[in-house]
Amino acid sequence: MPDAAAIPHTSSSGGDSEGKSTSADKSSRSRKLKHDVIEAVNELIQDIGTCHEQIAEQAV
């Protein structure tokens, strides 16, 4: 039983140092992805607005 407790502890200790750099990388990638998604959504909103204006002009 003590061996089983020691193995996860050692594993989690090694994982913590790697986890910190990995979480920093994930955080950086998440920020970039979030920025890219927001930019794409804003472009889509502009495109929809342009289409709406064109349709309104044709309807008159």
C-alpha positions, 0 to 999 in steps of 0.5 A: 500500500505505501508503494502505491501512495509513493508512485502517484506522489512522484508522478504528480511532482514530475507532472507539476513542473511539466504541467506549469510550462504546459499550462503556460503554453496552453494559456498562450494558445488559448489567448491566440485562439480566442483572439482569432475567433473574436476577429473571425466573428467580427468579420462575419458580423460585418459581412452579414451587415453588408449582405443585409444592406445589399438585400435591402437595396434590391428589395426597394 
